Amino acid sequence: MALWICQACGVEYPETTEPPAECPICLDERQYVPVSGQAWTSLEKLSADGYAVEARKVETGLFAITNSPKVGIGQQSLLVQTPEGNLLWDPTGFVDETGAQLVRELGGAAAIVASHPHMFGAQVSWSKALGGAPVLVAEADLGWIQRDDRAIRSWSGDLEILPGVTLSTVGGHFPGSAIAHWAAGANGQGVLLAGDTIGPAPDGKWVSFMRSFPNKIPLSAAVVDRVANASTRRPFDRLYGNFGGTIDTHASVVVRRSADRHMAWVRGDFDHLT
């Protein structure tokens, strides 16, 4: 028996003797099955091969949790610390007892939340390693769960998961795609944890909105406007993506400016330049 992990996306599957025949998440148009074909690993094998969980301070009250080497998509998880408990956002695809102890030393997790199904990672394994922390999955995306567990709870709309930490479903990438607003972040100016619902560009001055990043499928102007409006309802100065990208300052302005640029291009406003 093994706890199977899709090598392409890093999402965990139930403990069985043989791996699943396919990964529905990777078969979807927003992700992909590599040309080499569907492949599987397991938590047990990753541990035996020396994979590890690492933690790095990003700012006061915020730590980046990563796997070394990377697993699946290779997202950076973020641990938001509050006096009432911590949020583990976008859990990685690998965890072991050493990694769990590292997070416990930082205060553990009162809740585990993925921004969307590509970021489910080893969310149930993280929950079990951290004493049964609840795993929150947006109601609209419950059908993408591959490893069910009684720790999983559904939610939708806006939810203050911890004092000053509010989850919101804004859609776009997935119907249940979510963001987390941390009011105390950035020295009290507010931080947005955006997953890749809103993707920071390499220059730190723009963001992007996509149905699929690997397959380059855009979103419509109407959807991007909706996502931008929903994401900027609460003030924030800094934005973190799920692969280490950051908008360090004036991030809410960047989100709105980037949304307006996207909308103009897909409407055809700049067709004369092409």
Secondary structure, 3 states (H helix, E strand, C coil): CEEEEECCCCCEEEEECCCCCCCHHHHCCCCCCCCCCCCEEEHHHHHHCCCEEEEEEEECCEEEEEEECCCCCCCCEEEEEECCEEEEECCCCCCCHHHHHHHHHCCCCCEEECCCHHHCCCHHHHHHHCCCCCEEEEHHHHHHCCCCCCCEEEECCEEEEECCEEEEECCCCCCCCEEEEECCHHHHCCEEEEECCCEECCCCCCEECEEECCCCEECCHHHHHHHHHHHCCCCCCEEEECCCCEECCCHHHHHHHHHHHHHHHHHCCCHHHC
